[in-house]
């Protein structure tokens, strides 16, 4: 008795976007706002398994997909590039016929189509340097004085006179 292959004539449930746990646990991903996260998911949605480095997404198409203004999307792309989640393999330009050509993007978590390994620059991103905050007790103006001596040199606040 012959068995038919399992996947024969099955349509499946369609494509999906997979975000790995180690990507979501990185500091670069956790510090992202919802807009750039949605843009990253849109870029990942256009990845078909072998076109990393040639993912085409213009600012206008991204704005239409995310339902935001096209001027807003530029900041989203810039934020993803700064954190090392994506990089442009070919910039946008005006073609020879005068028609604009969109930039080609690569996801840094995956190897590119020309068999370069994944860069994973987002794993080394440590974030902007935070300003130092003052902690602890305030020091007395006389830095060398101990707290006991500092109280001795002060004039009395309340003088009680009996008599």
Steps between C-alpha positions, in 0.01 A plus 500: 500500500652831395472811709457844356734777615356699788523842339357399166222736387489677837473874494608572855414803708703756307808702576584632844758725665724342760669714766757304696509520878866609506412790269213611723718469811771731361530851638471649152157340445368573850585870469311540170174690482196334335545680165849366422397156624210499254736607221740217585213252485399643161857457372511146638165430331656582163788258564429180305786280618765591246473873426675645807701796377251564222187571702342794321290740705462867422398763752164549330422129493604467865283798596204346320556160666536653850222758450722797590623806312797445268710758688467294818637182348847647440559525875391137540754382242772712661424361847517141376832572328647669810419198714649261243182308416513584127742654253467632146681296238409745225374852556204661334575694184354647187526243222627563146148558372431758772290256703588461866635167626441391858776397737591135548507386863656210688396358835803466725374188676522290182777424247476698177427356157866527394584252781645753744436399863249681719644820647290505821619852583193551720641256756793738561280810529515637854278804463557868551709595800275604784584810702636430845261564783602606845441235761555485872509771763607855440846585622568783737672804355810409696592182313773393741282536810320201644128539570561516879743794468274674253220515758737636766598803293143611435343761724214372717156525345300540821642636822310414818547750782381405848497739778 
